[in-house]
Amino acid sequence: MHPASVAHEFARAFNSRDAHAVDAVYEPGGLFVPQPGQTVTAAARQAANQRFLDLGLPVDVRPRHVYEHDGIALLIVDWTIGDVTGTATDVARRGEDGRWRYVIDNPFGTAGAPRSTD
């Protein structure tokens, strides 16, 4: 399987609205960035993805760049959900079963965390 398969698998799972299928695209300890500056894993990752699923809109993904070395891949993926677009920077790892899974899923790419006004 090509590393870009993880982005397409995520889109299929997301568009099926199956939260368990979405979570299966991550390694067990995989990290999700639900908004710039915030990271979640495990049950919090599932809850954060559920909020995106609850929008009821499909996601479209277009891998732009994929760099793979020794079972680790960096993916730059353009995505659209409704009228919202973004470019993700993701890291995936090939499992022993040959499937690629997210280690880090950062849909906001280089968008920075909100800055404090202090």
HELIX and SHEET records of a PDB file:
HELIX    1   1 SER A    5  SER A   16  1                                  12    
HELIX    2   2 ALA A   19  ASP A   23  1                                   5    
HELIX    3   3 ALA A   42  LEU A   53  1                                  12    
SHEET    1   A 6 GLN A  38  VAL A  40  0                                        
SHEET    2   A 6 TYR A  26  GLN A  35 -1                                        
SHEET    3   A 6 TRP A 100  ASN A 106  1                                        
SHEET    4   A 6 VAL A  84  ARG A  94 -1                                        
SHEET    5   A 6 ILE A  72  ILE A  81 -1                                        
SHEET    6   A 6 VAL A  59  HIS A  69 -1                                        
END                                                                             
